[in-house]
Amino acid sequence: MPEADGPSTVRQVSPGMAFFTDFVVTGAVRGADATSTPAEVTGLLGDAFAESRTGPGQLLRCYDLVEVAWEQEGDGWRGLYITVQAHRVKPPLSVDDLSTALQRIGFPLVEVAPDGVGCRRFVRADSRVGVLVDEESGQVLAMTAPAWFAPGPRGEPTPWSREAGRDRVRHLVGLGAAERGAWARRRQPGEVDEAARWWWFLWVACRQLLPDEGERRFGHDRSVWEVLGLWLLGMCEGAGVLDRTDAVCEIVRYGLLEPDTAVRTCLDAIPVSRADVATREATPYARENLMAVNASRAAKRLSLAAGELLPRVQDPALRAEVGAWLELRTRLM
């Protein structure tokens, strides 16, 4: 990535094909991504932006084609997404041209289920970039990281109703471990892809029914739902719906473990040491480096997830290790 200019420098965003393919591959614009702070984005992209408050505690910054959004978290800002508004480009960007260019450099897009309202959806799973395309014209409308849709079972409609999912997880939450296993052996679909979709469907139903922590005082036993949630995430991981990074991030997001245990789980899941992790300045985004790049991406996601829990962590060794990883954040892929 190029060196950042001073904060008052205007950095022009080129709409050439290389700009779009670079965003799909990296999930970043000249080093600025969805985890960057407002100050970091200014350092990387300059101060030629329009800024607006889109709601209570929300901030949106626009650099011509590029939009970056944050929400307030304590005294700072937590990144929500970075979007390239490709529909503003003249002439329009064709998804066929984009796909061909990405295929040529070894980073193909995967199409997922259409949204049902006239758009096709594509994703590059490792960079977590989603591409939205007009169904009729084939024009690329927008690219966003992290994507709100995913490849595979997570991005496909299910044949089961929401009510059926709720009924099943309400039944499961009352079962012991052995009974749940027996239930799964009887009910799990035999075909691999359908089984993966089924486990994801059950986890989504479960997380929608998780009581808030404060609801314990109203008689809800959150602990039994936490146990069920952990079991379902394990089944999703085993079925290939989630990798280890995704599963652990879901554990943290939905509060299924107490903070010290959750942070330890995050650290244990990081697939590379701090000494060996790939960094932006040392490792090109290239096909031959994809395993190292993805390990660095996993380290970044997991350390950020752990960082959200730091105010509640008691163990000083855990706090120190997470802090060391967070110092590397801007250098990770």
Secondary structure, 3 states (H helix, E strand, C coil): CCCCCCCCCECCCCCCHHHHHHHHHHCCECCECCCCCHHHHHHHHECCCEEEEEECCEEEEEECCEEEEEEEECCEEEEEEEEECHHHCCCCCEHHHHHHHHHHHCCCCEEECCCCCCEEEEEECCCCEEEEEECCCCEEEEEEECCCCCCHHHHCCCCCCHHHHHHHHHHHCCCCHHHHHHHHHHHCCCCHHHHHHHHHHHHHHHHHHCCCHHHHHHCCCHHHHHHHHHHHHHHHHHCCCCCHHHHHHHHHHCCCCCHHHHHHHHHHHCCCCCCCCCCCCCCCCCHHHHHHHHHHHHHHHHHHHHHHHHHHCCCHHHHHHHHHHHHCHHHCC
